[in-house]
Amino acid sequence: MKIQLKADGIKITKALRAHVELRIGFAFNRFAEQIKSVTIHLLKSEEHHSKPNKYCRIQVSLHRRVSVQATNSNLLAAIDSASVRAANSVARAIERDNELLKCLSKEEFLKKTKLSKKKLHKRNTVADRKGPSKLRKKRSSLPHRK
């Protein structure tokens, strides 16, 4: 998985780069074999002073592109929020593709998604190892308060 970090109006420090790589690693570690690249755009906007002015846009390249954006006055909080939302979106996209694969024949699926047979085999072996229930976000196992 290739990670690119781009910034406009924000200086990329070692600490910021480490935080981004840590959050992206946590978010996409379980999908690493299926993700081609992850691009993170950090932007500081000075248009509205009363609204949050730091943006984080994450684009994930599977065989399709998944893109999410988060806004906050704190850049680290925007990165955290965007990484969680991106991981959920990628999980949904992969689960959708697995459901589509069950319904269609392999040839129809390859035409529809433009995957090669080698990548399809890789996806099937990863799905067999992890199982379809592992792709969904696990809910907290804490007891409910009364």
N, C-alpha and C positions, 0 to 999 in steps of 0.2 A: 504494500500500500504506500503510495507516494503522497507526501504531505507538502503543500505549498502554502506559505504565509505571505499575504500582501497587505500593505497598510498605506492609507492616505491620511496625512495629518497626524499620524501617531508614530512615535519612535519605537522600533522593535528592540527591546532590551533582551538580555539573556533570560531574565526572570519571566518576561512575558512569553517568549518563545517556549520556555520549559513548561509554563502553565498550559499553553495551547496544546503542545504535544502530549502532555499528561491527560488533559480532558479528551482530546481526540482519541488517544489510545484506549482510555476507559470506555468511551462511547462506541467505538467501532472495532474493538479487539475480536469480538465473536464473528464479525463479518469480514475479517481481513482478507480471506481468500477470494471473496467475491467483489471486493472494491478495487477499482483500478487506481483512482486518485481522489484526494480530498483537497479542496482549495478553500482557504479561509481568508475572507476580505475583512479587514478592520478599517473603519472609517469614522472620522470625527467631523461632525457637522456643526457649523456655527450659525445656522439660519435662525433657529428659535432658541432663545436662552431659557425660556420657561419649561421647555420640554426636554426629555432625555436626548442627549446629543451624541451618543456613541453607539455605533452599529456594528454588528458582527453577522456576516453572511457566510454560510457554509454551503459549498456545492460538492456533492458526492457523485462520482462517476461510477455507476455500475454498467450494465448494458444500456441503461437509461440514466438520465440525470435527475438527481434529487437536490432541491435547493430550499434552504430555510433561512430566515433572518430574525434576529432579535435586537431589541433596542433597550438601552438602559443608560443611566447617568454614570454608572460604574462599568468600566470596560470588562473587568473580570466576570462580573455578574452577567453581562451580555454574552460573553463567550460560553459560560456555563449553561445558560438557558438555551442558546443556539445548539450546543452540542447534544443536549438531551433531546431537543425537538428533532434534530437531524437523525439521531439514532432511532427514534421511534418511527420516523418516516421511512428510513431504510428498512427497518424490520417489517413494516407494512408492505413495502414494495417487494421484498423478497418473498413474503408469505403469499402475496397476490400472484407472483410468478409461479410459486409452487402449486397453488390451487389451479392455475391455468394449465400447468404441465400435466396435472392429473386429468383434466378434462379433454385436452387436445392430444393428438398423436405427436410424437417427437418431431416429425417433419413439419407439421403445421406450427408447432411451438417455435422451432428454429426460424421459420419464415417470419413469424409475428414479432419475435424479439431480436432477430438478427444475431443470434449467438452461434458460435461454432460448435461442432460436435464434441470437441475436446473440452470446451468450457462447460457444456451441458453435463458431461460425465463428471467433471469436477464438482459442479453444483449438486448433483445427485449424491455423490459420496459424502459431501459435507452435510447435506440434509439427512442422510441416513445415520451419520454419526451423532448429530446433535438432536435429531427428531424435531417434528414440527412444533411441539409445545415449547421448546427452548427459544424459539424465535420471538415469542410474545414476551412482553414485559412482565416480569414477575411482580405480583402484588405483595405488599408488606405482610409479614406473618405476625405482626403485633396484634394482640387482642384489642377489641373495640372497647372504648370507655363507655360506661353507662352513666 
